[in-house]
Amino acid sequence: MADNKDFFEQNVRKWAILDNKIRASNQELREMRSQKTEIGSTICQFMKTKGLENKKIEIGDSTISFYDKNEYPALTFGYIEKCLGEIISDKDKVSLIIKHLKDKREIKKSNDLRRRFKDTSGYETDGDN
């Protein structure tokens, strides 16, 4: 019986160590992405002001080029409802369609672990602050 308990405790410790490493790596990635975005904006602005939008920059194993990127917001139920309201005048039909879409969403259930940290006052938080 002690072997099972030791094995369980050892796995919990390993899980927490991996969770700490993942959190640290994610924070580092957020910072790197932020820096990359900031530097990329500076480069794009320079290329625009110098008329270099059609130039390619060769760097070792790759090429960097300027392009206009289209960014679309998330496709939300609110947005779908608004758009349907523009083509279907019957609000009840629009509500019925939205309800149908919500009810028919596929739900995948699985088991997972959630880690909650205690702050200085003893309350639990998710630790992502």
C-alpha positions in Angstrom: 0.0 0.0 0.0 2.8 2.4 0.8 4.3 1.9 -2.7 1.0 3.1 -4.3 1.0 6.2 -2.0 4.6 6.9 -2.7 4.1 6.6 -6.4 1.1 8.9 -6.3 2.9 11.5 -4.2 5.9 11.3 -6.5 3.7 11.8 -9.6 1.9 14.8 -7.9 5.4 16.4 -7.3 6.5 15.7 -10.8 3.2 17.2 -12.1 3.7 20.4 -10.0 7.4 20.7 -11.2 6.3 20.4 -14.8 3.5 22.9 -14.2 6.0 25.4 -12.8 8.3 24.9 -15.8 5.4 25.3 -18.3 4.2 28.5 -16.5 7.7 29.9 -16.6 8.1 29.0 -20.3 4.7 30.5 -21.2 5.7 33.8 -19.4 9.0 33.9 -21.3 7.1 33.2 -24.6 4.6 36.0 -23.9 7.5 38.4 -23.3 9.3 37.2 -26.5 6.1 37.5 -28.5 5.6 41.0 -27.2 9.1 42.1 -28.1 8.8 40.4 -31.5 5.6 42.3 -32.2 7.1 45.6 -31.1 10.2 45.2 -33.2 8.2 43.9 -36.1 6.0 47.1 -36.0 9.2 49.2 -36.0 10.5 47.3 -39.0 7.2 47.6 -40.9 7.0 51.3 -40.2 10.6 51.8 -41.4 9.8 49.8 -44.6 6.7 51.8 -45.3 8.4 55.2 -44.8 11.3 54.2 -47.0 9.1 52.6 -49.7 10.5 49.1 -49.1 7.2 47.2 -49.0 8.1 45.1 -52.1 11.6 44.3 -50.9 12.6 40.9 -49.5 15.1 40.6 -46.7 17.4 37.6 -47.0 18.6 36.2 -43.6 20.5 33.0 -43.7 18.0 30.2 -44.2 14.9 32.4 -44.8 13.4 35.5 -46.3 11.4 38.2 -44.6 8.8 40.1 -46.6 6.3 42.9 -45.8 2.6 42.1 -46.4 -0.8 43.4 -45.4 -2.4 41.0 -42.9 -6.1 40.6 -42.5 -7.2 39.9 -38.9 -10.7 38.7 -38.2 -12.3 38.8 -34.8 -13.6 35.6 -33.3 -16.8 34.3 -34.7 -19.1 34.7 -31.7 -22.8 34.0 -31.2 -23.4 37.7 -30.7 -21.8 38.4 -34.1 -23.8 35.6 -35.8 -27.0 36.8 -34.2 -26.3 40.4 -35.4 -25.6 39.2 -39.0 -28.7 37.0 -39.0 -30.7 39.9 -37.8 -29.6 41.8 -40.9 -31.1 39.2 -43.2 -33.9 37.7 -41.1 -36.4 40.2 -39.8 -38.2 37.8 -37.5 -36.3 38.1 -34.2 -37.9 34.8 -32.9 -36.4 32.9 -35.9 -33.0 34.4 -35.3 -33.2 33.5 -31.6 -34.3 29.9 -32.5 -31.3 29.6 -34.9 -28.9 30.8 -32.3 -30.4 28.5 -29.7 -30.1 25.6 -32.1 -26.5 26.3 -32.8 -25.7 26.5 -29.1 -27.6 23.3 -28.4 -25.9 21.4 -31.2 -22.3 22.3 -30.3 -20.2 19.3 -29.8 -19.0 18.9 -26.2 -15.9 16.9 -25.5 -15.4 15.8 -21.9 -12.1 14.8 -20.4 -10.4 14.6 -17.1 -7.7 17.1 -16.1 -6.0 18.7 -13.1 -6.4 22.3 -12.1 -3.9 24.1 -9.9 -5.0 26.9 -7.6 -2.5 29.0 -5.7 -3.1 30.5 -2.3 -2.4 34.2 -2.2 -1.1 36.0 0.9 -4.5 36.3 2.4 -5.2 32.5 2.0 -7.6 32.8 -0.9 -7.1 30.6 -3.9 -6.3 32.0 -7.3 -5.5 30.4 -10.7 -2.0 31.9 -10.6 -2.2 33.6 -14.0 -2.2 37.1 -12.6 
